[in-house]
Amino acid sequence: MFSVLVCDDSLVARKQVAKCLPQDWDVAVHFAKNGQEGLASLTAGKGDLLLLDLNMPVLDGYGTLEAIQKQGLKTKVIVVSGDIQPEARDRVISLGALDFIRKPVDPQALAEVLDKHNILHAEEEEVHEVTPLDPDIRDCYQEITNIAMGQAGDHLARTMNVFVELPIPNVNLIEVSELHMMLSDIESHEEVTAVCQGFLGPGISGEALCILSDSSFDDVAKILNVEGEVDDQLQLELLMDAASILIGTCLSGLANQMDVNFSQGHPIVLGQHRAITEIISMNQIKWKRTLAIELSYGLEGYNVQCDLILLFTEESMKMMNSKLAHLLEDF
């Protein structure tokens, strides 16, 4: 059953919020008096939706949102607060909240927000949420990615004069909201810098993310014989160079195998010196589901870890499967 967690230090407020939930909504309602209790309930699986107050003792709403991001907890958050400053709203949205409702809660306003974010029917959608990718199709995508990433690795190796450790591609059809789960192999305490680049082809579109751990930059600078302090600006330049090689060559390799051409947008910095879950939460991709291909490159003898994630819209798979039909016939 879908569960709602109301987190507020006021007993009156908790009851008032609970009473404003749609009367015909079949949900389990749980309560917490502060953010610390709320996180414990979320960890225990109580809270597909969190209605969160901001001003609370022990752990306030801002701290709770930050903890949700860092821990990668799966919950939708709507802030319910009397703090109606524009800055408060902007801050909670940047921390991953879906929306902001002012106190006292109006039942109609709450219903509209729930409907706006398609939460009222979330339980029904859960049944259809996981669509296993056909093994033959996964193998096909994995094989063409192997070829494309090999070309990208070769380009990187020649440019940097190092041996590139090639990964096994991780291919999945996932909910966009689950990106942080896919990236769970990245150390939660490790801060990263990331850039994003959109791409578009006939019937195919998506985003490419290039993520480099902050601890990698010193060795990257050493490999490229960069002298002096590796400041933030230089780090971005190094990442842009690596991203240009990996994204460009990978996409070119995939395009050649599918007999299409991709046009690429300008690279955009998603975040610098941040937790990966924070970067993903702050840059919500607008699709519901994505074909995700994850590649984790390493450089032999160096502390360098670079993750490349190619995200294709679910609609793109129709054209991609058509272009790869000749390969699928061999399975």
FIKOL-278404 format. One record per residue (C-alpha): residue number from 1; residue in one letter; chain; z, x, y. Coordinates in steps of 0.001 Angstrom, whole numbers. Example, Ala and Ser with C-alpha at 12.3 -4.5 7.8 and 13.67 -1.06 7.14 Angstrom:
! residues 2
<atom num="1" residuo="A" cadena="A" z="7800" x="12300" y="-4500"/>
<atom num="2" residuo="S" cadena="A" z="7140" x="13670" y="-1060"/>
//
This chain:
! residues 331
<atom num="1" residuo="M" cadena="A" z="0" x="0" y="0"/>
<atom num="2" residuo="F" cadena="A" z="-777" x="1173" y="3536"/>
<atom num="3" residuo="S" cadena="A" z="2390" x="2328" y="5303"/>
<atom num="4" residuo="V" cadena="A" z="3400" x="2411" y="8962"/>
<atom num="5" residuo="L" cadena="A" z="6118" x="4702" y="10300"/>
<atom num="6" residuo="V" cadena="A" z="7764" x="3738" y="13602"/>
<atom num="7" residuo="C" cadena="A" z="9435" x="6792" y="15132"/>
<atom num="8" residuo="D" cadena="A" z="11700" x="6069" y="18129"/>
<atom num="9" residuo="D" cadena="A" z="15293" x="6954" y="18978"/>
<atom num="10" residuo="S" cadena="A" z="15966" x="3393" y="20204"/>
<atom num="11" residuo="L" cadena="A" z="16836" x="736" y="17607"/>
<atom num="12" residuo="V" cadena="A" z="15632" x="-1972" y="20011"/>
<atom num="13" residuo="A" cadena="A" z="12312" x="-202" y="20530"/>
<atom num="14" residuo="R" cadena="A" z="11803" x="307" y="16785"/>
<atom num="15" residuo="K" cadena="A" z="12339" x="-3398" y="16128"/>
<atom num="16" residuo="Q" cadena="A" z="10136" x="-4423" y="19036"/>
<atom num="17" residuo="V" cadena="A" z="7256" x="-2236" y="17878"/>
<atom num="18" residuo="A" cadena="A" z="7566" x="-3489" y="14292"/>
<atom num="19" residuo="K" cadena="A" z="7488" x="-7117" y="15449"/>
<atom num="20" residuo="C" cadena="A" z="4270" x="-6444" y="17360"/>
<atom num="21" residuo="L" cadena="A" z="2372" x="-5415" y="14216"/>
<atom num="22" residuo="P" cadena="A" z="-189" x="-8061" y="13146"/>
<atom num="23" residuo="Q" cadena="A" z="1664" x="-10738" y="11192"/>
<atom num="24" residuo="D" cadena="A" z="-975" x="-10987" y="8472"/>
<atom num="25" residuo="W" cadena="A" z="-1150" x="-7223" y="7944"/>
<atom num="26" residuo="D" cadena="A" z="163" x="-6380" y="4463"/>
<atom num="27" residuo="V" cadena="A" z="1850" x="-3036" y="5121"/>
<atom num="28" residuo="A" cadena="A" z="5096" x="-1235" y="4335"/>
<atom num="29" residuo="V" cadena="A" z="7044" x="-413" y="7510"/>
<atom num="30" residuo="H" cadena="A" z="9384" x="2598" y="7702"/>
<atom num="31" residuo="F" cadena="A" z="11563" x="3873" y="10545"/>
<atom num="32" residuo="A" cadena="A" z="12701" x="7236" y="11929"/>
<atom num="33" residuo="K" cadena="A" z="15077" x="8010" y="14828"/>
<atom num="34" residuo="N" cadena="A" z="13504" x="11314" y="15884"/>
<atom num="35" residuo="G" cadena="A" z="10639" x="13638" y="15132"/>
<atom num="36" residuo="Q" cadena="A" z="12543" x="15577" y="12504"/>
<atom num="37" residuo="E" cadena="A" z="13230" x="12415" y="10499"/>
<atom num="38" residuo="G" cadena="A" z="9646" x="11347" y="11093"/>
<atom num="39" residuo="L" cadena="A" z="8219" x="14574" y="9642"/>
<atom num="40" residuo="A" cadena="A" z="10437" x="14206" y="6579"/>
<atom num="41" residuo="S" cadena="A" z="9106" x="10675" y="6047"/>
<atom num="42" residuo="L" cadena="A" z="5501" x="11809" y="6493"/>
<atom num="43" residuo="T" cadena="A" z="6022" x="14623" y="3980"/>
<atom num="44" residuo="A" cadena="A" z="7377" x="12016" y="1550"/>
<atom num="45" residuo="G" cadena="A" z="4188" x="9980" y="1970"/>
<atom num="46" residuo="K" cadena="A" z="5667" x="7311" y="4228"/>
<atom num="47" residuo="G" cadena="A" z="3309" x="6912" y="7131"/>
<atom num="48" residuo="D" cadena="A" z="-458" x="6474" y="6864"/>
<atom num="49" residuo="L" cadena="A" z="-43" x="5428" y="10501"/>
<atom num="50" residuo="L" cadena="A" z="2611" x="6874" y="12813"/>
<atom num="51" residuo="L" cadena="A" z="3654" x="4951" y="15944"/>
<atom num="52" residuo="L" cadena="A" z="5351" x="7724" y="17886"/>
<atom num="53" residuo="D" cadena="A" z="7661" x="7752" y="20898"/>
<atom num="54" residuo="L" cadena="A" z="7608" x="10835" y="23142"/>
<atom num="55" residuo="N" cadena="A" z="11144" x="11136" y="24513"/>
<atom num="56" residuo="M" cadena="A" z="13524" x="11637" y="21574"/>
<atom num="57" residuo="P" cadena="A" z="16434" x="13957" y="20725"/>
<atom num="58" residuo="V" cadena="A" z="16283" x="16714" y="18063"/>
<atom num="59" residuo="L" cadena="A" z="12463" x="16801" y="18080"/>
<atom num="60" residuo="D" cadena="A" z="10407" x="14932" y="20673"/>
<atom num="61" residuo="G" cadena="A" z="6941" x="13426" y="20289"/>
<atom num="62" residuo="Y" cadena="A" z="5082" x="16491" y="21537"/>
<atom num="63" residuo="G" cadena="A" z="6878" x="18740" y="19060"/>
<atom num="64" residuo="T" cadena="A" z="6199" x="16227" y="16304"/>
<atom num="65" residuo="L" cadena="A" z="2466" x="16217" y="17044"/>
<atom num="66" residuo="E" cadena="A" z="2400" x="20018" y="17030"/>
<atom num="67" residuo="A" cadena="A" z="4234" x="20101" y="13689"/>
<atom num="68" residuo="I" cadena="A" z="1824" x="17558" y="12187"/>
<atom num="69" residuo="Q" cadena="A" z="-1094" x="19808" y="13128"/>
<atom num="70" residuo="K" cadena="A" z="519" x="23010" y="11866"/>
<atom num="71" residuo="Q" cadena="A" z="1546" x="21431" y="8560"/>
<atom num="72" residuo="G" cadena="A" z="-1774" x="19651" y="8105"/>
<atom num="73" residuo="L" cadena="A" z="-67" x="16319" y="7473"/>
<atom num="74" residuo="K" cadena="A" z="-2390" x="13404" y="6805"/>
<atom num="75" residuo="T" cadena="A" z="-1518" x="10597" y="9203"/>
<atom num="76" residuo="K" cadena="A" z="-3103" x="8709" y="12071"/>
<atom num="77" residuo="V" cadena="A" z="-958" x="8848" y="15218"/>
<atom num="78" residuo="I" cadena="A" z="-721" x="6379" y="18086"/>
<atom num="79" residuo="V" cadena="A" z="1746" x="7296" y="20807"/>
<atom num="80" residuo="V" cadena="A" z="3954" x="4488" y="22148"/>
<atom num="81" residuo="S" cadena="A" z="5758" x="5603" y="25308"/>
<atom num="82" residuo="G" cadena="A" z="7060" x="4603" y="28697"/>
<atom num="83" residuo="D" cadena="A" z="5764" x="7898" y="30123"/>
<atom num="84" residuo="I" cadena="A" z="2487" x="6685" y="31592"/>
<atom num="85" residuo="Q" cadena="A" z="1548" x="9851" y="33493"/>
<atom num="86" residuo="P" cadena="A" z="-2130" x="10730" y="32985"/>
<atom num="87" residuo="E" cadena="A" z="-1059" x="14242" y="31980"/>
<atom num="88" residuo="A" cadena="A" z="1132" x="12838" y="29187"/>
<atom num="89" residuo="R" cadena="A" z="-1807" x="10880" y="27786"/>
<atom num="90" residuo="D" cadena="A" z="-4166" x="13844" y="27996"/>
<atom num="91" residuo="R" cadena="A" z="-1627" x="16118" y="26347"/>
<atom num="92" residuo="V" cadena="A" z="-978" x="13880" y="23326"/>
<atom num="93" residuo="I" cadena="A" z="-4697" x="13297" y="22797"/>
<atom num="94" residuo="S" cadena="A" z="-5258" x="17072" y="22831"/>
<atom num="95" residuo="L" cadena="A" z="-2517" x="17355" y="20199"/>
<atom num="96" residuo="G" cadena="A" z="-4331" x="15006" y="17844"/>
<atom num="97" residuo="A" cadena="A" z="-3091" x="11505" y="18740"/>
<atom num="98" residuo="L" cadena="A" z="-5738" x="8795" y="18415"/>
<atom num="99" residuo="D" cadena="A" z="-4529" x="6699" y="21340"/>
<atom num="100" residuo="F" cadena="A" z="-1709" x="5919" y="23764"/>
<atom num="101" residuo="I" cadena="A" z="61" x="2583" y="24285"/>
<atom num="102" residuo="R" cadena="A" z="2591" x="2012" y="27035"/>
<atom num="103" residuo="K" cadena="A" z="5998" x="415" y="26501"/>
<atom num="104" residuo="P" cadena="A" z="6919" x="-2347" y="26121"/>
<atom num="105" residuo="V" cadena="A" z="4320" x="-2916" y="23448"/>
<atom num="106" residuo="D" cadena="A" z="2091" x="-5957" y="23759"/>
<atom num="107" residuo="P" cadena="A" z="1005" x="-7368" y="20349"/>
<atom num="108" residuo="Q" cadena="A" z="-2543" x="-7995" y="21577"/>
<atom num="109" residuo="A" cadena="A" z="-2877" x="-4477" y="23012"/>
<atom num="110" residuo="L" cadena="A" z="-1605" x="-2957" y="19753"/>
<atom num="111" residuo="A" cadena="A" z="-3997" x="-5079" y="17686"/>
<atom num="112" residuo="E" cadena="A" z="-6920" x="-4001" y="19871"/>
<atom num="113" residuo="V" cadena="A" z="-6055" x="-324" y="19454"/>
<atom num="114" residuo="L" cadena="A" z="-5676" x="-736" y="15675"/>
<atom num="115" residuo="D" cadena="A" z="-9036" x="-2485" y="15526"/>
<atom num="116" residuo="K" cadena="A" z="-10663" x="64" y="17830"/>
<atom num="117" residuo="H" cadena="A" z="-9783" x="2897" y="15433"/>
<atom num="118" residuo="N" cadena="A" z="-10547" x="800" y="12339"/>
<atom num="119" residuo="I" cadena="A" z="-6970" x="1123" y="11117"/>
<atom num="120" residuo="L" cadena="A" z="-6454" x="-2531" y="10188"/>
<atom num="121" residuo="H" cadena="A" z="-8913" x="-2094" y="7316"/>
<atom num="122" residuo="A" cadena="A" z="-7870" x="1443" y="6442"/>
<atom num="123" residuo="E" cadena="A" z="-6336" x="418" y="3121"/>
<atom num="124" residuo="E" cadena="A" z="-9587" x="-1172" y="2005"/>
<atom num="125" residuo="E" cadena="A" z="-11512" x="1924" y="3006"/>
<atom num="126" residuo="E" cadena="A" z="-9185" x="4159" y="992"/>
<atom num="127" residuo="V" cadena="A" z="-10714" x="2705" y="-2177"/>
<atom num="128" residuo="H" cadena="A" z="-14125" x="4033" y="-1159"/>
<atom num="129" residuo="E" cadena="A" z="-12905" x="7186" y="584"/>
<atom num="130" residuo="V" cadena="A" z="-13591" x="9727" y="-2139"/>
<atom num="131" residuo="T" cadena="A" z="-17171" x="9824" y="-3374"/>
<atom num="132" residuo="P" cadena="A" z="-17560" x="12648" y="-5892"/>
<atom num="133" residuo="L" cadena="A" z="-20669" x="14702" y="-5283"/>
<atom num="134" residuo="D" cadena="A" z="-23050" x="14528" y="-8223"/>
<atom num="135" residuo="P" cadena="A" z="-22650" x="17826" y="-10162"/>
<atom num="136" residuo="D" cadena="A" z="-26401" x="18416" y="-10313"/>
<atom num="137" residuo="I" cadena="A" z="-26757" x="17933" y="-6566"/>
<atom num="138" residuo="R" cadena="A" z="-23774" x="20213" y="-5924"/>
<atom num="139" residuo="D" cadena="A" z="-25326" x="22913" y="-8129"/>
<atom num="140" residuo="C" cadena="A" z="-28582" x="22571" y="-6235"/>
<atom num="141" residuo="Y" cadena="A" z="-26930" x="22906" y="-2834"/>
<atom num="142" residuo="Q" cadena="A" z="-24842" x="25802" y="-4115"/>
<atom num="143" residuo="E" cadena="A" z="-27912" x="27652" y="-5352"/>
<atom num="144" residuo="I" cadena="A" z="-29899" x="27361" y="-2115"/>
<atom num="145" residuo="T" cadena="A" z="-26755" x="28368" y="-209"/>
<atom num="146" residuo="N" cadena="A" z="-26362" x="31433" y="-2449"/>
<atom num="147" residuo="I" cadena="A" z="-29822" x="32572" y="-1424"/>
<atom num="148" residuo="A" cadena="A" z="-29279" x="31834" y="2274"/>
<atom num="149" residuo="M" cadena="A" z="-25858" x="33496" y="2436"/>
<atom num="150" residuo="G" cadena="A" z="-27240" x="36553" y="641"/>
<atom num="151" residuo="Q" cadena="A" z="-29814" x="36921" y="3390"/>
<atom num="152" residuo="A" cadena="A" z="-27101" x="36515" y="6031"/>
<atom num="153" residuo="G" cadena="A" z="-24874" x="39041" y="4279"/>
<atom num="154" residuo="D" cadena="A" z="-27736" x="41539" y="4093"/>
<atom num="155" residuo="H" cadena="A" z="-28425" x="41100" y="7810"/>
<atom num="156" residuo="L" cadena="A" z="-24733" x="41615" y="8621"/>
<atom num="157" residuo="A" cadena="A" z="-24472" x="44639" y="6315"/>
<atom num="158" residuo="R" cadena="A" z="-27472" x="46347" y="7923"/>
<atom num="159" residuo="T" cadena="A" z="-26235" x="45610" y="11431"/>
<atom num="160" residuo="M" cadena="A" z="-22667" x="46838" y="10838"/>
<atom num="161" residuo="N" cadena="A" z="-23459" x="49463" y="8150"/>
<atom num="162" residuo="V" cadena="A" z="-20816" x="48073" y="5777"/>
<atom num="163" residuo="F" cadena="A" z="-20680" x="46434" y="2349"/>
<atom num="164" residuo="V" cadena="A" z="-20343" x="42667" y="2706"/>
<atom num="165" residuo="E" cadena="A" z="-18369" x="40855" y="17"/>
<atom num="166" residuo="L" cadena="A" z="-20286" x="37670" y="-722"/>
<atom num="167" residuo="P" cadena="A" z="-18318" x="34540" y="-1614"/>
<atom num="168" residuo="I" cadena="A" z="-19033" x="31696" y="-4013"/>
<atom num="169" residuo="P" cadena="A" z="-20045" x="28723" y="-1830"/>
<atom num="170" residuo="N" cadena="A" z="-17615" x="25819" y="-1823"/>
<atom num="171" residuo="V" cadena="A" z="-19650" x="22583" y="-1608"/>
<atom num="172" residuo="N" cadena="A" z="-18005" x="19175" y="-1147"/>
<atom num="173" residuo="L" cadena="A" z="-18632" x="15729" y="292"/>
<atom num="174" residuo="I" cadena="A" z="-15501" x="15008" y="2306"/>
<atom num="175" residuo="E" cadena="A" z="-14030" x="12844" y="5029"/>
<atom num="176" residuo="V" cadena="A" z="-14287" x="14636" y="8380"/>
<atom num="177" residuo="S" cadena="A" z="-10564" x="13977" y="8853"/>
<atom num="178" residuo="E" cadena="A" z="-9905" x="16181" y="5809"/>
<atom num="179" residuo="L" cadena="A" z="-11430" x="19365" y="7234"/>
<atom num="180" residuo="H" cadena="A" z="-8002" x="20967" y="7570"/>
<atom num="181" residuo="M" cadena="A" z="-7479" x="20451" y="3827"/>
<atom num="182" residuo="M" cadena="A" z="-10742" x="22227" y="3035"/>
<atom num="183" residuo="L" cadena="A" z="-9612" x="25167" y="5146"/>
<atom num="184" residuo="S" cadena="A" z="-6218" x="25418" y="3473"/>
<atom num="185" residuo="D" cadena="A" z="-7052" x="28887" y="2145"/>
<atom num="186" residuo="I" cadena="A" z="-6747" x="30228" y="5686"/>
<atom num="187" residuo="E" cadena="A" z="-3139" x="31342" y="6177"/>
<atom num="188" residuo="S" cadena="A" z="-1270" x="28682" y="8130"/>
<atom num="189" residuo="H" cadena="A" z="465" x="31325" y="10254"/>
<atom num="190" residuo="E" cadena="A" z="-2763" x="33166" y="11038"/>
<atom num="191" residuo="E" cadena="A" z="-4258" x="32442" y="14435"/>
<atom num="192" residuo="V" cadena="A" z="-8020" x="32327" y="14671"/>
<atom num="193" residuo="T" cadena="A" z="-10866" x="32166" y="17155"/>
<atom num="194" residuo="A" cadena="A" z="-13757" x="29815" y="16443"/>
<atom num="195" residuo="V" cadena="A" z="-17178" x="28907" y="17762"/>
<atom num="196" residuo="C" cadena="A" z="-19380" x="25923" y="16929"/>
<atom num="197" residuo="Q" cadena="A" z="-23145" x="25524" y="17037"/>
<atom num="198" residuo="G" cadena="A" z="-25043" x="22302" y="16460"/>
<atom num="199" residuo="F" cadena="A" z="-28379" x="22205" y="14667"/>
<atom num="200" residuo="L" cadena="A" z="-31082" x="19602" y="14254"/>
<atom num="201" residuo="G" cadena="A" z="-34125" x="19161" y="12044"/>
<atom num="202" residuo="P" cadena="A" z="-36297" x="16276" y="10818"/>
<atom num="203" residuo="G" cadena="A" z="-33800" x="13829" y="9325"/>
<atom num="204" residuo="I" cadena="A" z="-31130" x="16542" y="9137"/>
<atom num="205" residuo="S" cadena="A" z="-28362" x="17346" y="11604"/>
<atom num="206" residuo="G" cadena="A" z="-24984" x="19011" y="11616"/>
<atom num="207" residuo="E" cadena="A" z="-22587" x="21579" y="12999"/>
<atom num="208" residuo="A" cadena="A" z="-21915" x="25177" y="12016"/>
<atom num="209" residuo="L" cadena="A" z="-18421" x="26610" y="12540"/>
<atom num="210" residuo="C" cadena="A" z="-17757" x="30345" y="12559"/>
<atom num="211" residuo="I" cadena="A" z="-14086" x="31286" y="12359"/>
<atom num="212" residuo="L" cadena="A" z="-12646" x="34795" y="12606"/>
<atom num="213" residuo="S" cadena="A" z="-8969" x="35578" y="12114"/>
<atom num="214" residuo="D" cadena="A" z="-7397" x="37309" y="15110"/>
<atom num="215" residuo="S" cadena="A" z="-6174" x="40144" y="12868"/>
<atom num="216" residuo="S" cadena="A" z="-9810" x="41013" y="12095"/>
<atom num="217" residuo="F" cadena="A" z="-10898" x="41969" y="15609"/>
<atom num="218" residuo="D" cadena="A" z="-9508" x="45508" y="15659"/>
<atom num="219" residuo="D" cadena="A" z="-11409" x="46461" y="12513"/>
<atom num="220" residuo="V" cadena="A" z="-14591" x="44756" y="13741"/>
<atom num="221" residuo="A" cadena="A" z="-14362" x="46796" y="16951"/>
<atom num="222" residuo="K" cadena="A" z="-13802" x="49955" y="14875"/>
<atom num="223" residuo="I" cadena="A" z="-16868" x="49261" y="12728"/>
<atom num="224" residuo="L" cadena="A" z="-19005" x="48776" y="15844"/>
<atom num="225" residuo="N" cadena="A" z="-17554" x="51898" y="17509"/>
<atom num="226" residuo="V" cadena="A" z="-16152" x="49898" y="20383"/>
<atom num="227" residuo="E" cadena="A" z="-13714" x="51988" y="22404"/>
<atom num="228" residuo="G" cadena="A" z="-10867" x="50817" y="24610"/>
<atom num="229" residuo="E" cadena="A" z="-8760" x="47682" y="24557"/>
<atom num="230" residuo="V" cadena="A" z="-10050" x="44736" y="22547"/>
<atom num="231" residuo="D" cadena="A" z="-9238" x="42023" y="25089"/>
<atom num="232" residuo="D" cadena="A" z="-9984" x="38294" y="24859"/>
<atom num="233" residuo="Q" cadena="A" z="-13411" x="38606" y="26434"/>
<atom num="234" residuo="L" cadena="A" z="-14474" x="41387" y="24054"/>
<atom num="235" residuo="Q" cadena="A" z="-13154" x="39404" y="21093"/>
<atom num="236" residuo="L" cadena="A" z="-15344" x="36468" y="22062"/>
<atom num="237" residuo="E" cadena="A" z="-18360" x="38748" y="22407"/>
<atom num="238" residuo="L" cadena="A" z="-17737" x="40219" y="18946"/>
<atom num="239" residuo="L" cadena="A" z="-17370" x="36766" y="17402"/>
<atom num="240" residuo="M" cadena="A" z="-20496" x="35485" y="19155"/>
<atom num="241" residuo="D" cadena="A" z="-22468" x="38414" y="17742"/>
<atom num="242" residuo="A" cadena="A" z="-21187" x="37814" y="14199"/>
<atom num="243" residuo="A" cadena="A" z="-21716" x="34059" y="14483"/>
<atom num="244" residuo="S" cadena="A" z="-25259" x="34520" y="15747"/>
<atom num="245" residuo="I" cadena="A" z="-26139" x="36598" y="12695"/>
<atom num="246" residuo="L" cadena="A" z="-24400" x="34459" y="10084"/>
<atom num="247" residuo="I" cadena="A" z="-25290" x="31018" y="11435"/>
<atom num="248" residuo="G" cadena="A" z="-28850" x="31893" y="12405"/>
<atom num="249" residuo="T" cadena="A" z="-29726" x="33657" y="9148"/>
<atom num="250" residuo="C" cadena="A" z="-28011" x="31072" y="6906"/>
<atom num="251" residuo="L" cadena="A" z="-29721" x="28145" y="8605"/>
<atom num="252" residuo="S" cadena="A" z="-33054" x="29951" y="8498"/>
<atom num="253" residuo="G" cadena="A" z="-32626" x="30601" y="4770"/>
<atom num="254" residuo="L" cadena="A" z="-31776" x="26960" y="4074"/>
<atom num="255" residuo="A" cadena="A" z="-34630" x="25712" y="6276"/>
<atom num="256" residuo="N" cadena="A" z="-37180" x="27885" y="4478"/>
<atom num="257" residuo="Q" cadena="A" z="-36111" x="26551" y="1086"/>
<atom num="258" residuo="M" cadena="A" z="-36339" x="22948" y="2301"/>
<atom num="259" residuo="D" cadena="A" z="-39578" x="23545" y="4221"/>
<atom num="260" residuo="V" cadena="A" z="-38121" x="22352" y="7536"/>
<atom num="261" residuo="N" cadena="A" z="-37329" x="23889" y="10904"/>
<atom num="262" residuo="F" cadena="A" z="-33941" x="23753" y="12609"/>
<atom num="263" residuo="S" cadena="A" z="-33450" x="23875" y="16353"/>
<atom num="264" residuo="Q" cadena="A" z="-30044" x="25279" y="17292"/>
<atom num="265" residuo="G" cadena="A" z="-27860" x="24356" y="20242"/>
<atom num="266" residuo="H" cadena="A" z="-25863" x="26780" y="22343"/>
<atom num="267" residuo="P" cadena="A" z="-22701" x="28162" y="20696"/>
<atom num="268" residuo="I" cadena="A" z="-19485" x="26647" y="22045"/>
<atom num="269" residuo="V" cadena="A" z="-16021" x="28211" y="21886"/>
<atom num="270" residuo="L" cadena="A" z="-13750" x="25753" y="20061"/>
<atom num="271" residuo="G" cadena="A" z="-10548" x="27684" y="20588"/>
<atom num="272" residuo="Q" cadena="A" z="-9060" x="31148" y="20860"/>
<atom num="273" residuo="H" cadena="A" z="-5798" x="32379" y="19304"/>
<atom num="274" residuo="R" cadena="A" z="-4990" x="29005" y="17748"/>
<atom num="275" residuo="A" cadena="A" z="-4039" x="27601" y="14354"/>
<atom num="276" residuo="I" cadena="A" z="-7096" x="26380" y="12446"/>
<atom num="277" residuo="T" cadena="A" z="-5624" x="22879" y="12106"/>
<atom num="278" residuo="E" cadena="A" z="-5187" x="22736" y="15877"/>
<atom num="279" residuo="I" cadena="A" z="-8789" x="23760" y="16474"/>
<atom num="280" residuo="I" cadena="A" z="-10077" x="21085" y="14105"/>
<atom num="281" residuo="S" cadena="A" z="-7792" x="18400" y="15563"/>
<atom num="282" residuo="M" cadena="A" z="-8799" x="19209" y="19144"/>
<atom num="283" residuo="N" cadena="A" z="-12503" x="19101" y="18338"/>
<atom num="284" residuo="Q" cadena="A" z="-12942" x="15912" y="16340"/>
<atom num="285" residuo="I" cadena="A" z="-16449" x="15609" y="14969"/>
<atom num="286" residuo="K" cadena="A" z="-17810" x="12106" y="15461"/>
<atom num="287" residuo="W" cadena="A" z="-19026" x="11446" y="11920"/>
<atom num="288" residuo="K" cadena="A" z="-17028" x="9765" y="9186"/>
<atom num="289" residuo="R" cadena="A" z="-18107" x="11870" y="6218"/>
<atom num="290" residuo="T" cadena="A" z="-19770" x="15250" y="5868"/>
<atom num="291" residuo="L" cadena="A" z="-21403" x="17498" y="3314"/>
<atom num="292" residuo="A" cadena="A" z="-19335" x="20644" y="3832"/>
<atom num="293" residuo="I" cadena="A" z="-20406" x="24091" y="2673"/>
<atom num="294" residuo="E" cadena="A" z="-17730" x="26769" y="3104"/>
<atom num="295" residuo="L" cadena="A" z="-18433" x="30505" y="2951"/>
<atom num="296" residuo="S" cadena="A" z="-15733" x="33161" y="3363"/>
<atom num="297" residuo="Y" cadena="A" z="-17165" x="36601" y="4081"/>
<atom num="298" residuo="G" cadena="A" z="-15192" x="39832" y="3758"/>
<atom num="299" residuo="L" cadena="A" z="-16021" x="43473" y="4552"/>
<atom num="300" residuo="E" cadena="A" z="-15113" x="46000" y="1872"/>
<atom num="301" residuo="G" cadena="A" z="-12449" x="48462" y="2999"/>
<atom num="302" residuo="Y" cadena="A" z="-11610" x="46532" y="6157"/>
<atom num="303" residuo="N" cadena="A" z="-9184" x="43779" y="7108"/>
<atom num="304" residuo="V" cadena="A" z="-11910" x="41385" y="8184"/>
<atom num="305" residuo="Q" cadena="A" z="-12149" x="37737" y="7146"/>
<atom num="306" residuo="C" cadena="A" z="-14851" x="35504" y="8572"/>
<atom num="307" residuo="D" cadena="A" z="-15328" x="31876" y="7499"/>
<atom num="308" residuo="L" cadena="A" z="-18625" x="30088" y="7995"/>
<atom num="309" residuo="I" cadena="A" z="-18613" x="26315" y="7498"/>
<atom num="310" residuo="L" cadena="A" z="-21832" x="24312" y="7547"/>
<atom num="311" residuo="L" cadena="A" z="-21285" x="20588" y="8077"/>
<atom num="312" residuo="F" cadena="A" z="-24154" x="18173" y="7446"/>
<atom num="313" residuo="T" cadena="A" z="-23963" x="14471" y="8271"/>
<atom num="314" residuo="E" cadena="A" z="-23902" x="12264" y="5187"/>
<atom num="315" residuo="E" cadena="A" z="-27200" x="10695" y="6329"/>
<atom num="316" residuo="S" cadena="A" z="-28811" x="14152" y="6219"/>
<atom num="317" residuo="M" cadena="A" z="-28444" x="14241" y="2433"/>
<atom num="318" residuo="K" cadena="A" z="-31260" x="11698" y="1999"/>
<atom num="319" residuo="M" cadena="A" z="-33795" x="14063" y="3559"/>
<atom num="320" residuo="M" cadena="A" z="-32245" x="17160" y="1958"/>
<atom num="321" residuo="N" cadena="A" z="-32336" x="15596" y="-1525"/>
<atom num="322" residuo="S" cadena="A" z="-35954" x="14610" y="-941"/>
<atom num="323" residuo="K" cadena="A" z="-36864" x="18147" y="117"/>
<atom num="324" residuo="L" cadena="A" z="-35056" x="19579" y="-2905"/>
<atom num="325" residuo="A" cadena="A" z="-36392" x="17045" y="-5428"/>
<atom num="326" residuo="H" cadena="A" z="-38442" x="19715" y="-7179"/>
<atom num="327" residuo="L" cadena="A" z="-35273" x="21693" y="-7887"/>
<atom num="328" residuo="L" cadena="A" z="-33289" x="18645" y="-9009"/>
<atom num="329" residuo="E" cadena="A" z="-36007" x="17864" y="-11597"/>
<atom num="330" residuo="D" cadena="A" z="-35118" x="21084" y="-13375"/>
<atom num="331" residuo="F" cadena="A" z="-31533" x="19965" y="-14016"/>
//
